[in-house]
Amino acid sequence: VLDYELDLWGRLAREREASEALLEQSLFAHDAVRLNVIADVVATYFDLRSAERQLRITEATVASREETFRLEQLRFDVGESDELALRQAQSELESTLAQLPGQRERVRMLEGALALLVGMTPAELMAELDYGDTELEAIALPDGVPAVLPSALLLRRPDIRSAEAGLVAANAGIGVAEASRLPRFNLGGLLGTAAGDAGDLFTSAAGTWGLSATVMGPLFDFGRSASRIETAEALAEQAEVQYRATVAQAFNEVRNALVSYEASGERVEAIGRQVAAFERTLELAEVRYREGFVGFIELLDAQRALLAAELALSEAMRDRLTATATLFKALGGGWQVEG
């Protein structure tokens, strides 16, 4: 038996359109999740590199403070320094040592977070995955963002395309609901045999066939069809609102990402100049301290300021890299216009 429906009102075509749109919506939603996971992996990697850099800075500072304390101990032993300077050197050393456990803990926790994002255990990440030993400052940034970014770039965002596909499916659902109110025309065909003996089953003389046509449609549905149309229209309105909200959110995310990108670059440059100034200040303080022109407090202040600036620079560099990755994600894959 063969059955075929004549799609006079386009119901089947709209059902197919809705199904294809729902499939696209699901695929784009998958791409959106994938893009978010990639962005999380990149941001966590930058956090880890920054934490490692801060740990190295602090360890180097500890070595310098240990040497300072050793020298102050020698000066105190020969009577060239008082106990106050010695205890100040010891206090500064202990304060710096106290930062190490927290920094080591942060490195280990970020290793675990990165391993979780890539589907591994921390041990597997460290033993099997070679994610390189690149210094934070050696990570190359892409070329600068163009002064003008076409809004068409946002059409690549999977969340916008998913919302758009959902809107298409909802509008097609209206057509399906409207067409369901109209009669359906079905054609039926029958192929069979009229053989009286088993040996004649497949002979041409025994073959039979027939055609039939039926018309089906609701006579009294007590408003169910109208309700289905109203529901479909409401779902379409909801999908349109969702689409508009997704687009508005996308533009806001791009705006915020651009602001962060520009501000993070300015912060790196400003703190970089600050670090250079503190390095020179420490050099001069060390010379003047050895010559007896300044006290030990001035030297400690210069050391303390340089350490704080170096740690801040590490955070600023991380924020710069993270802002770049965030802007890349917000634009749905960067700012290069495909030719």
Residue frames as qw, qx, qy, qz and C-alpha x, y, z in Angstrom:
[[0.000, 0.891, 0.455, 0.000, 0.00, 0.00, 0.00],
 [0.425, 0.121, 0.017, 0.897, 1.36, 3.39, -0.99],
 [0.094, -0.874, -0.447, 0.163, 0.13, 6.65, 0.51],
 [0.409, 0.153, 0.107, 0.893, 0.98, 10.13, -0.70],
 [0.046, -0.786, -0.456, 0.414, -0.27, 13.46, 0.62],
 [0.372, 0.637, 0.262, 0.622, -0.66, 16.39, -1.75],
 [0.383, -0.435, -0.308, 0.755, 0.90, 19.36, 0.02],
 [0.189, 0.727, 0.459, 0.474, -1.52, 21.92, -1.39],
 [0.264, -0.941, -0.137, -0.163, -1.23, 24.33, 1.53],
 [0.365, 0.683, -0.456, 0.438, 2.51, 24.00, 2.21],
 [0.728, -0.622, 0.152, -0.244, 2.15, 22.27, 5.57],
 [0.957, -0.080, 0.067, 0.271, 4.76, 19.62, 4.87],
 [0.544, 0.577, -0.100, 0.601, 7.16, 22.18, 3.42],
 [0.222, -0.785, 0.220, -0.535, 6.86, 24.34, 6.53],
 [0.885, -0.443, 0.129, -0.059, 7.34, 21.29, 8.75],
 [0.864, 0.197, -0.013, 0.463, 10.53, 20.51, 6.88],
 [0.231, 0.725, -0.135, 0.635, 11.66, 24.12, 7.15],
 [0.547, -0.726, 0.182, -0.374, 11.02, 24.09, 10.89],
 [0.961, -0.228, 0.081, 0.135, 12.88, 20.80, 11.36],
 [0.710, 0.407, -0.067, 0.571, 15.91, 22.01, 9.42],
 [0.030, -0.777, 0.166, -0.607, 15.96, 25.26, 11.41],
 [0.755, -0.604, 0.147, -0.208, 15.76, 23.37, 14.71],
 [0.935, 0.023, 0.011, 0.354, 18.69, 21.21, 13.60],
 [0.437, 0.593, -0.117, 0.666, 20.71, 24.33, 12.76],
 [0.392, -0.782, 0.126, -0.467, 19.76, 25.85, 16.11],
 [0.907, -0.406, 0.098, 0.044, 21.10, 22.79, 17.90],
 [0.817, 0.248, -0.007, 0.520, 24.33, 22.79, 15.88],
 [0.185, 0.710, -0.119, 0.669, 24.97, 26.50, 16.48],
 [0.625, -0.712, 0.111, -0.302, 24.24, 26.06, 20.20],
 [0.943, -0.158, 0.046, 0.289, 26.88, 23.35, 20.23],
 [0.578, 0.484, -0.045, 0.656, 29.32, 25.72, 18.53],
 [0.205, -0.816, 0.089, -0.534, 28.55, 28.41, 21.12],
 [0.827, -0.549, 0.119, -0.032, 29.36, 26.03, 23.97],
 [0.875, 0.124, 0.046, 0.466, 32.54, 25.00, 22.21],
 [0.306, 0.692, -0.065, 0.651, 33.62, 28.63, 21.76],
 [0.485, -0.783, 0.122, -0.370, 32.98, 29.32, 25.44],
 [0.925, -0.323, 0.099, 0.173, 35.06, 26.32, 26.48],
 [0.708, 0.384, -0.001, 0.593, 37.93, 27.43, 24.23],
 [0.006, -0.792, 0.098, -0.603, 37.80, 30.92, 25.74],
 [0.723, -0.656, 0.120, -0.182, 37.84, 29.43, 29.25],
 [0.926, -0.041, 0.047, 0.371, 40.85, 27.28, 28.40],
 [0.482, 0.571, -0.043, 0.664, 42.75, 30.27, 27.01],
 [0.272, -0.804, 0.109, -0.517, 41.91, 32.50, 29.98],
 [0.857, -0.503, 0.106, -0.016, 42.89, 29.78, 32.47],
 [0.843, 0.196, -0.004, 0.502, 46.15, 29.20, 30.62],
 [0.222, 0.694, -0.110, 0.676, 46.98, 32.91, 30.88],
 [0.585, -0.728, 0.104, -0.341, 46.08, 32.87, 34.58],
 [0.947, -0.236, 0.047, 0.213, 48.43, 29.94, 35.09],
 [0.660, 0.405, -0.048, 0.631, 51.28, 31.63, 33.26],
 [0.096, -0.781, 0.107, -0.607, 50.76, 34.80, 35.28],
 [0.775, -0.604, 0.094, -0.161, 50.72, 32.86, 38.56],
 [0.914, 0.002, 0.011, 0.406, 53.93, 31.07, 37.58],
 [0.409, 0.603, -0.074, 0.680, 55.57, 34.39, 36.70],
 [0.377, -0.781, 0.116, -0.484, 54.56, 35.93, 40.01],
 [0.914, -0.395, 0.050, 0.072, 55.95, 32.90, 41.83],
 [0.780, 0.244, -0.031, 0.576, 59.29, 33.27, 40.04],
 [0.087, 0.748, -0.085, 0.653, 59.40, 36.99, 40.86],
 [0.629, -0.703, 0.114, -0.312, 58.76, 36.32, 44.53],
 [0.949, -0.169, 0.026, 0.266, 61.33, 33.52, 44.65],
 [0.581, 0.457, -0.070, 0.670, 63.93, 35.84, 43.10],
 [0.199, -0.776, 0.100, -0.590, 62.99, 38.52, 45.62],
 [0.851, -0.521, 0.031, -0.055, 63.39, 36.03, 48.47],
 [0.854, 0.095, -0.041, 0.510, 66.90, 35.23, 47.26],
 [0.263, 0.626, -0.080, 0.730, 67.71, 38.95, 47.19],
 [0.501, -0.734, 0.069, -0.454, 66.25, 39.51, 50.66],
 [0.935, -0.304, -0.049, 0.173, 68.22, 36.55, 52.03],
 [0.664, 0.298, -0.089, 0.680, 71.41, 38.12, 50.72],
 [0.079, -0.719, 0.056, -0.688, 70.42, 41.48, 52.22],
 [0.753, -0.618, 0.002, -0.227, 69.75, 39.84, 55.58],
 [0.909, -0.066, -0.088, 0.403, 73.08, 38.00, 55.43],
 [0.427, 0.482, -0.103, 0.758, 74.94, 41.23, 54.77],
 [0.355, -0.726, 0.046, -0.587, 73.09, 43.05, 57.56],
 [0.895, -0.439, -0.075, 0.031, 73.95, 40.21, 59.91],
 [0.764, 0.142, -0.110, 0.620, 77.65, 40.61, 59.02],
 [0.111, 0.617, -0.065, 0.777, 77.45, 44.37, 59.52],
 [0.627, -0.676, -0.032, -0.387, 75.73, 43.92, 62.86],
 [0.928, -0.237, -0.135, 0.253, 78.34, 41.40, 63.99],
 [0.619, 0.159, -0.093, 0.764, 81.19, 43.86, 63.34],
 [0.220, -0.604, -0.383, 0.663, 79.32, 46.78, 64.86],
 [0.104, -0.018, 0.365, 0.925, 78.59, 48.69, 61.64],
 [0.402, -0.353, -0.489, -0.689, 74.81, 48.36, 61.97],
 [0.358, -0.211, 0.581, -0.700, 72.33, 48.35, 64.80],
 [0.232, 0.144, 0.955, -0.113, 69.83, 45.63, 65.66],
 [0.462, 0.559, 0.326, -0.606, 66.91, 47.63, 64.28],
 [0.427, 0.570, -0.481, -0.511, 68.25, 47.44, 60.71],
 [0.034, 0.197, -0.978, -0.064, 68.97, 43.74, 61.19],
 [0.310, 0.324, 0.817, -0.363, 65.43, 43.02, 62.38],
 [0.475, 0.608, 0.029, -0.635, 63.97, 45.11, 59.58],
 [0.317, 0.445, -0.742, -0.388, 65.88, 43.02, 57.04],
 [0.067, 0.021, 0.989, -0.131, 64.68, 39.85, 58.73],
 [0.405, 0.454, 0.545, -0.577, 61.07, 41.08, 58.82],
 [0.478, 0.574, -0.267, -0.609, 61.14, 41.94, 55.13],
 [0.196, 0.285, -0.916, -0.206, 62.54, 38.50, 54.33],
 [0.179, 0.198, 0.914, -0.305, 59.88, 36.75, 56.38],
 [0.455, 0.527, 0.256, -0.670, 57.12, 38.85, 54.80],
 [0.450, 0.495, -0.540, -0.510, 58.28, 37.84, 51.34],
 [0.079, 0.133, -0.988, 0.006, 58.60, 34.18, 52.33],
 [0.352, 0.289, 0.706, -0.543, 55.02, 34.29, 53.62],
 [0.541, 0.494, -0.110, -0.671, 53.77, 35.05, 50.09],
 [0.171, 0.354, -0.863, -0.319, 55.22, 31.87, 48.60],
 [0.241, 0.153, 0.942, -0.178, 52.72, 29.28, 49.97],
 [0.455, 0.599, 0.401, -0.523, 49.73, 31.16, 48.61],
 [0.372, 0.647, -0.416, -0.520, 51.36, 31.65, 45.23],
 [0.023, 0.231, -0.960, -0.156, 52.33, 27.98, 44.98],
 [0.358, 0.340, 0.798, -0.347, 48.77, 27.03, 45.94],
 [0.471, 0.657, 0.077, -0.584, 47.37, 29.25, 43.19],
 [0.245, 0.497, -0.724, -0.411, 49.66, 27.65, 40.60],
 [0.099, -0.003, 0.995, -0.034, 48.55, 24.15, 41.62],
 [0.403, 0.493, 0.606, -0.476, 44.86, 25.10, 41.61],
 [0.443, 0.661, -0.192, -0.574, 45.14, 26.66, 38.16],
 [0.099, 0.324, -0.902, -0.269, 46.88, 23.53, 36.91],
 [0.239, 0.245, 0.914, -0.218, 43.90, 21.55, 38.16],
 [0.425, 0.632, 0.293, -0.578, 41.42, 23.97, 36.57],
 [0.332, 0.585, -0.523, -0.523, 43.21, 23.80, 33.22],
 [0.028, -0.132, 0.986, 0.098, 43.38, 20.01, 33.39],
 [0.364, 0.407, 0.736, -0.400, 39.64, 19.85, 34.09],
 [0.433, 0.663, -0.005, -0.610, 38.86, 22.04, 31.08],
 [0.386, 0.511, -0.668, -0.379, 40.86, 19.83, 28.72],
 [0.928, -0.056, -0.157, -0.334, 39.45, 16.61, 30.19],
 [0.680, 0.267, -0.594, 0.337, 42.53, 15.43, 32.05],
 [0.678, -0.668, -0.226, 0.208, 43.76, 15.02, 35.59],
 [0.091, -0.954, 0.278, 0.065, 46.45, 17.42, 36.84],
 [0.625, -0.411, 0.611, 0.258, 48.96, 14.56, 36.82],
 [0.684, 0.407, 0.531, 0.290, 48.13, 13.72, 33.22],
 [0.258, 0.961, 0.079, 0.052, 48.35, 17.39, 32.25],
 [0.238, -0.862, 0.433, 0.116, 51.82, 17.79, 33.71],
 [0.613, -0.298, 0.702, 0.206, 53.11, 14.40, 32.57],
 [0.583, 0.316, 0.696, 0.275, 51.55, 13.87, 29.15],
 [0.330, 0.868, 0.337, 0.156, 50.49, 17.24, 27.75],
 [0.524, -0.125, 0.052, 0.841, 53.29, 19.54, 26.65],
 [0.109, 0.914, 0.390, 0.040, 51.70, 22.97, 26.93],
 [0.476, 0.661, -0.085, 0.574, 55.09, 24.62, 26.57],
 [0.565, -0.477, -0.307, 0.599, 57.26, 26.73, 28.82],
 [0.253, 0.608, 0.220, 0.720, 56.55, 30.06, 27.19],
 [0.210, -0.239, -0.417, 0.851, 57.05, 33.07, 29.43],
 [0.168, 0.755, 0.565, -0.287, 54.02, 35.29, 29.85],
 [0.047, 0.790, -0.128, -0.597, 55.80, 38.22, 28.25],
 [0.157, -0.292, 0.767, 0.550, 56.81, 36.06, 25.27],
 [0.387, 0.490, 0.781, -0.021, 53.23, 35.24, 24.23],
 [0.118, 0.001, 0.386, 0.915, 52.68, 37.11, 20.99],
 [0.351, 0.550, 0.475, -0.591, 49.56, 39.19, 20.55],
 [0.514, 0.529, 0.575, 0.354, 47.80, 39.44, 17.17],
 [0.232, 0.280, 0.185, 0.913, 47.92, 42.61, 15.14],
 [0.106, 0.191, 0.398, -0.891, 46.04, 45.56, 16.54],
 [0.302, 0.586, 0.738, -0.146, 42.30, 45.82, 16.22],
 [0.239, 0.407, 0.417, 0.777, 41.20, 47.92, 13.21],
 [0.078, 0.061, 0.249, -0.963, 39.74, 51.35, 13.94],
 [0.641, 0.100, -0.059, -0.759, 36.48, 50.30, 12.26],
 [0.193, -0.034, 0.980, -0.042, 34.92, 46.91, 12.84],
 [0.445, -0.103, -0.499, -0.736, 31.99, 45.96, 10.58],
 [0.608, -0.160, 0.471, -0.619, 28.93, 44.83, 12.50],
 [0.850, 0.231, -0.334, -0.337, 28.62, 41.96, 10.01],
 [0.282, 0.392, -0.833, 0.269, 31.36, 40.22, 12.00],
 [0.432, -0.151, 0.636, -0.621, 28.78, 39.47, 14.67],
 [0.828, 0.184, -0.156, -0.506, 26.85, 37.31, 12.21],
 [0.579, 0.317, -0.747, 0.079, 29.53, 34.68, 12.79],
 [0.263, -0.315, 0.691, -0.595, 28.65, 34.40, 16.47],
 [0.266, -0.127, -0.941, -0.168, 27.08, 30.97, 17.03],
 [0.045, 0.404, 0.720, -0.562, 24.68, 32.25, 19.68],
 [0.333, 0.440, -0.034, -0.833, 23.22, 34.79, 17.24],
 [0.388, 0.187, -0.734, -0.525, 22.94, 32.19, 14.49],
 [0.131, -0.207, -0.953, 0.177, 21.30, 29.78, 16.92],
 [0.189, 0.472, 0.483, -0.713, 18.75, 32.43, 17.95],
 [0.358, 0.385, -0.352, -0.775, 18.16, 33.26, 14.29],
 [0.300, 0.020, -0.911, -0.282, 17.53, 29.59, 13.47],
 [0.002, -0.345, -0.832, 0.435, 15.11, 29.39, 16.40],
 [0.296, 0.468, 0.137, -0.821, 13.22, 32.38, 15.01],
 [0.373, 0.246, -0.656, -0.608, 13.00, 30.73, 11.58],
 [0.201, -0.138, -0.970, 0.026, 11.68, 27.52, 13.16],
 [0.114, 0.421, 0.629, -0.643, 9.08, 29.43, 15.18],
 [0.371, 0.426, -0.144, -0.812, 7.83, 31.33, 12.12],
 [0.355, 0.118, -0.833, -0.408, 7.61, 28.09, 10.18],
 [0.029, -0.228, -0.913, 0.336, 5.57, 26.68, 13.06],
 [0.350, 0.411, 0.257, -0.802, 2.93, 29.33, 12.40],
 [0.468, 0.325, -0.536, -0.623, 2.60, 28.11, 8.82],
 [0.238, -0.004, -0.971, -0.004, 2.29, 24.53, 10.01],
 [0.125, 0.329, 0.726, -0.590, -0.45, 25.45, 12.48],
 [0.419, 0.434, -0.003, -0.797, -2.36, 27.46, 9.88],
 [0.438, 0.258, -0.718, -0.476, -2.12, 24.76, 7.24],
 [0.047, -0.057, -0.973, 0.217, -3.32, 22.14, 9.72],
 [0.390, 0.351, 0.452, -0.721, -6.75, 23.83, 9.73],
 [0.541, 0.438, -0.329, -0.638, -7.20, 23.11, 6.02],
 [0.957, 0.081, 0.187, -0.206, -8.23, 19.77, 4.45],
 [0.274, -0.507, 0.761, 0.298, -5.58, 17.22, 3.52],
 [0.818, 0.413, -0.158, -0.368, -5.70, 15.39, 0.18],
 [0.457, -0.421, 0.779, 0.080, -4.26, 11.87, 0.28],
 [0.727, 0.382, -0.426, -0.379, -3.72, 9.51, -2.63],
 [0.640, -0.338, 0.677, -0.130, -3.53, 5.78, -1.91],
 [0.598, 0.433, -0.579, -0.346, -2.30, 3.00, -4.17],
 [0.788, -0.238, 0.528, -0.207, -2.67, -0.76, -3.80],
 [0.473, 0.473, -0.701, -0.247, -0.54, -3.35, -5.55],
 [0.640, -0.222, 0.660, -0.325, -1.48, -7.01, -5.05],
 [0.148, 0.172, -0.902, -0.367, -2.33, -10.34, -6.66],
 [0.743, 0.029, 0.136, -0.655, -5.53, -12.22, -7.47],
 [0.400, 0.298, -0.853, -0.153, -3.91, -15.60, -7.97],
 [0.851, -0.280, -0.002, -0.445, -5.93, -18.62, -6.90],
 [0.970, -0.033, -0.128, 0.202, -2.91, -20.89, -6.84],
 [0.534, -0.731, 0.203, 0.373, 0.44, -20.43, -5.21],
 [0.647, 0.025, 0.469, 0.600, 2.19, -21.02, -8.51],
 [0.282, 0.690, 0.420, 0.517, 0.46, -18.01, -10.09],
 [0.358, -0.769, -0.288, 0.444, 1.34, -15.47, -7.36],
 [0.242, -0.635, 0.230, 0.697, 3.91, -13.51, -9.37],
 [0.401, 0.320, 0.668, 0.539, 2.50, -13.84, -12.87],
 [0.028, 0.025, -0.123, -0.992, 1.39, -10.74, -14.73],
 [0.377, -0.367, -0.652, -0.546, -2.09, -12.12, -15.21],
 [0.515, -0.531, -0.644, 0.194, -2.63, -12.32, -11.47],
 [0.296, -0.059, -0.233, 0.924, -1.48, -8.76, -10.72],
 [0.095, -0.816, -0.551, -0.149, -3.99, -6.21, -9.40],
 [0.298, -0.006, -0.187, 0.936, -3.79, -2.53, -8.57],
 [0.112, -0.797, -0.578, -0.135, -6.03, 0.22, -7.40],
 [0.213, 0.244, -0.143, 0.935, -6.08, 3.95, -6.64],
 [0.286, -0.746, -0.600, 0.033, -8.04, 5.86, -4.07],
 [0.172, 0.408, -0.129, 0.887, -8.25, 9.43, -2.89],
 [0.404, -0.647, -0.612, 0.208, -9.36, 10.75, 0.47],
 [0.039, 0.642, -0.056, 0.764, -10.01, 14.17, 1.87],
 [0.576, -0.468, -0.572, 0.350, -9.42, 14.72, 5.59],
 [0.103, 0.436, -0.128, 0.885, -9.98, 17.79, 7.63],
 [0.065, -0.234, -0.727, 0.642, -11.38, 18.93, 10.94],
 [0.170, -0.606, -0.595, -0.500, -15.08, 19.57, 11.05],
 [0.459, -0.822, -0.067, -0.329, -15.49, 20.50, 14.68],
 [0.670, 0.145, -0.496, 0.534, -12.33, 20.96, 16.73],
 [0.469, -0.804, -0.358, 0.070, -13.81, 23.31, 19.31],
 [0.037, -0.985, 0.153, -0.069, -11.15, 25.96, 18.81],
 [0.820, -0.375, 0.274, 0.334, -8.11, 23.67, 19.08],
 [0.666, 0.415, 0.251, 0.566, -6.74, 24.75, 15.71],
 [0.036, 0.904, 0.041, 0.424, -7.10, 28.42, 16.56],
 [0.629, -0.756, 0.180, 0.029, -5.37, 27.80, 19.87],
 [0.843, -0.057, 0.267, 0.464, -2.49, 26.06, 18.10],
 [0.441, 0.670, 0.158, 0.576, -2.08, 29.06, 15.81],
 [0.272, -0.917, 0.054, -0.286, -2.12, 31.47, 18.76],
 [0.801, -0.512, 0.225, 0.214, 0.46, 29.32, 20.53],
 [0.757, 0.242, 0.248, 0.554, 2.67, 29.25, 17.44],
 [0.192, 0.831, 0.089, 0.515, 2.41, 33.03, 17.08],
 [0.516, -0.840, 0.131, -0.105, 3.28, 33.51, 20.75],
 [0.852, -0.252, 0.261, 0.377, 6.32, 31.23, 20.36],
 [0.582, 0.530, 0.196, 0.584, 7.39, 33.23, 17.31],
 [0.113, -0.920, 0.018, -0.374, 7.13, 36.48, 19.29],
 [0.731, -0.642, 0.212, 0.093, 9.15, 34.91, 22.07],
 [0.826, 0.078, 0.260, 0.494, 11.80, 33.75, 19.58],
 [0.344, 0.761, 0.115, 0.538, 11.98, 37.25, 18.10],
 [0.388, -0.890, 0.126, -0.203, 12.46, 38.79, 21.54],
 [0.847, -0.381, 0.266, 0.259, 15.15, 36.22, 22.26],
 [0.705, 0.404, 0.214, 0.542, 16.85, 37.01, 18.97],
 [0.082, 0.883, 0.004, 0.462, 16.80, 40.77, 19.62],
 [0.608, -0.768, 0.192, -0.061, 18.11, 40.22, 23.15],
 [0.883, -0.103, 0.246, 0.386, 20.92, 38.00, 21.87],
 [0.525, 0.608, 0.133, 0.581, 21.98, 40.59, 19.30],
 [0.192, -0.910, 0.061, -0.362, 21.85, 43.39, 21.87],
 [0.776, -0.579, 0.224, 0.109, 23.92, 41.34, 24.30],
 [0.830, 0.194, 0.199, 0.484, 26.43, 40.59, 21.55],
 [0.283, 0.782, 0.020, 0.554, 26.93, 44.29, 20.77],
 [0.459, -0.843, 0.156, -0.234, 27.33, 45.05, 24.48],
 [0.890, -0.307, 0.218, 0.255, 29.89, 42.26, 24.89],
 [0.675, 0.444, 0.123, 0.576, 31.89, 43.59, 21.96],
 [0.025, -0.884, 0.043, -0.465, 31.78, 47.11, 23.39],
 [0.670, -0.707, 0.214, -0.071, 32.95, 45.92, 26.80],
 [0.904, -0.035, 0.207, 0.373, 35.64, 43.75, 25.24],
 [0.488, 0.661, 0.048, 0.568, 36.96, 46.70, 23.20],
 [0.281, -0.883, 0.141, -0.349, 37.05, 48.89, 26.31],
 [0.827, -0.492, 0.256, 0.087, 38.94, 46.20, 28.25],
 [0.834, 0.286, 0.153, 0.445, 41.30, 45.64, 25.33],
 [0.275, 0.779, -0.058, 0.561, 42.25, 49.31, 25.10],
 [0.466, -0.809, 0.191, -0.301, 42.44, 49.83, 28.88],
 [0.920, -0.300, 0.180, 0.176, 44.56, 46.73, 29.46],
 [0.718, 0.438, 0.036, 0.540, 47.07, 47.87, 26.85],
 [0.005, 0.827, -0.135, 0.547, 47.37, 51.27, 28.48],
 [0.721, -0.652, 0.176, -0.157, 47.76, 49.62, 31.89],
 [0.928, -0.005, 0.082, 0.363, 50.61, 47.40, 30.70],
 [0.486, 0.601, -0.042, 0.634, 52.47, 50.40, 29.29],
 [0.278, -0.824, 0.127, -0.478, 51.91, 52.50, 32.42],
 [0.829, -0.524, 0.193, -0.025, 53.00, 49.79, 34.86],
 [0.865, 0.244, 0.022, 0.438, 55.93, 48.93, 32.60],
 [0.240, 0.722, -0.155, 0.630, 57.17, 52.50, 32.94],
 [0.577, -0.721, 0.163, -0.346, 56.55, 52.29, 36.68],
 [0.958, -0.199, 0.076, 0.195, 58.66, 49.13, 36.98],
 [0.658, 0.464, -0.066, 0.589, 61.50, 50.79, 35.05],
 [0.093, -0.789, 0.167, -0.584, 61.36, 53.78, 37.38],
 [0.769, -0.585, 0.171, -0.190, 61.39, 51.60, 40.50],
 [0.931, 0.080, -0.015, 0.355, 64.30, 49.57, 39.17],
 [0.409, 0.595, -0.154, 0.674, 66.32, 52.75, 38.74],
 [0.423, -0.750, 0.141, -0.488, 65.19, 53.95, 42.17],
 [0.926, -0.369, 0.071, 0.034, 66.41, 50.73, 43.77],
 [0.778, 0.319, -0.097, 0.533, 69.75, 50.96, 41.98],
 [0.105, 0.690, -0.186, 0.691, 70.28, 54.48, 43.33],
 [0.667, -0.645, 0.101, -0.359, 69.07, 53.49, 46.81],
 [0.961, -0.140, -0.044, 0.234, 71.53, 50.61, 46.96],
 [0.575, 0.449, -0.149, 0.667, 74.42, 52.87, 45.93],
 [0.151, -0.692, 0.167, -0.686, 73.50, 55.61, 48.41],
 [0.837, -0.514, -0.004, -0.190, 72.93, 53.05, 51.18],
 [0.897, 0.020, -0.120, 0.425, 76.38, 51.57, 50.67],
 [0.381, 0.467, -0.138, 0.786, 77.84, 55.08, 50.77],
 [0.310, -0.352, -0.622, 0.627, 75.91, 55.90, 53.93],
 [0.083, -0.107, -0.115, -0.984, 73.71, 58.66, 52.51],
 [0.655, -0.264, -0.217, -0.674, 70.36, 56.93, 53.18],
 [0.467, -0.311, 0.719, -0.409, 69.17, 54.57, 55.87],
 [0.114, -0.004, 0.983, 0.142, 68.07, 50.99, 55.56],
 [0.386, 0.525, 0.605, -0.458, 64.39, 51.99, 55.60],
 [0.381, 0.671, -0.208, -0.601, 64.78, 53.84, 52.30],
 [0.117, 0.334, -0.880, -0.317, 66.39, 50.77, 50.76],
 [0.217, 0.227, 0.931, -0.185, 63.57, 48.51, 51.98],
 [0.410, 0.618, 0.311, -0.594, 60.95, 50.90, 50.64],
 [0.334, 0.574, -0.511, -0.545, 62.56, 50.81, 47.20],
 [0.019, 0.131, -0.984, -0.120, 62.70, 46.99, 47.25],
 [0.295, 0.383, 0.781, -0.396, 59.10, 46.74, 48.42],
 [0.421, 0.637, 0.047, -0.644, 57.85, 49.12, 45.73],
 [0.256, 0.445, -0.725, -0.458, 59.66, 47.24, 42.98],
 [0.099, 0.063, 0.992, -0.053, 58.22, 43.89, 44.05],
 [0.366, 0.531, 0.574, -0.505, 54.67, 45.27, 44.12],
 [0.388, 0.645, -0.229, -0.617, 55.12, 46.86, 40.68],
 [0.130, 0.312, -0.887, -0.314, 56.53, 43.65, 39.16],
 [0.200, 0.262, 0.924, -0.195, 53.61, 41.61, 40.50],
 [0.381, 0.644, 0.309, -0.587, 51.17, 44.22, 39.19],
 [0.272, 0.551, -0.538, -0.577, 52.84, 44.13, 35.78],
 [0.046, -0.043, 0.989, 0.132, 52.36, 40.36, 35.65],
 [0.288, 0.506, 0.730, -0.358, 48.65, 40.80, 36.34],
 [0.323, 0.691, -0.040, -0.645, 48.39, 43.57, 33.74],
 [0.145, 0.384, -0.785, -0.464, 50.04, 41.40, 31.09],
 [0.141, 0.209, 0.966, -0.056, 47.65, 38.57, 31.90],
 [0.310, 0.636, 0.474, -0.524, 44.68, 40.93, 31.67],
 [0.244, 0.598, -0.387, -0.658, 45.92, 42.16, 28.29],
 [0.085, 0.146, -0.934, -0.314, 46.10, 38.64, 26.91],
 [0.159, 0.390, 0.870, -0.256, 42.74, 37.71, 28.41],
 [0.302, 0.646, 0.189, -0.675, 41.12, 40.86, 27.00],
 [0.226, 0.426, -0.640, -0.599, 42.41, 39.96, 23.55],
 [0.036, -0.089, -0.990, -0.105, 40.94, 36.45, 23.83],
 [0.203, 0.524, 0.658, -0.501, 37.65, 37.88, 25.11],
 [0.317, 0.600, -0.139, -0.721, 37.42, 40.27, 22.17],
 [0.152, 0.233, -0.863, -0.423, 38.19, 37.40, 19.79],
 [0.052, 0.303, 0.941, -0.139, 35.33, 35.43, 21.33],
 [0.229, 0.586, 0.406, -0.663, 32.93, 38.40, 21.36],
 [0.338, 0.542, -0.357, -0.682, 33.44, 38.92, 17.64],
 [0.914, 0.204, 0.215, -0.275, 32.71, 35.27, 16.95],
 [0.908, 0.121, 0.222, 0.333, 36.22, 34.40, 15.84],
 [0.510, -0.221, 0.182, 0.811, 38.41, 37.49, 15.62],
 [0.195, 0.789, 0.144, -0.564, 38.33, 40.66, 13.59],
 [0.163, -0.266, 0.688, 0.655, 39.71, 39.46, 10.28],
 [0.644, 0.447, 0.145, -0.604, 37.11, 39.99, 7.56],
 [0.635, 0.040, 0.730, 0.251, 36.92, 36.96, 5.28],
 [0.149, 0.448, -0.392, -0.790, 37.42, 37.84, 1.66]]
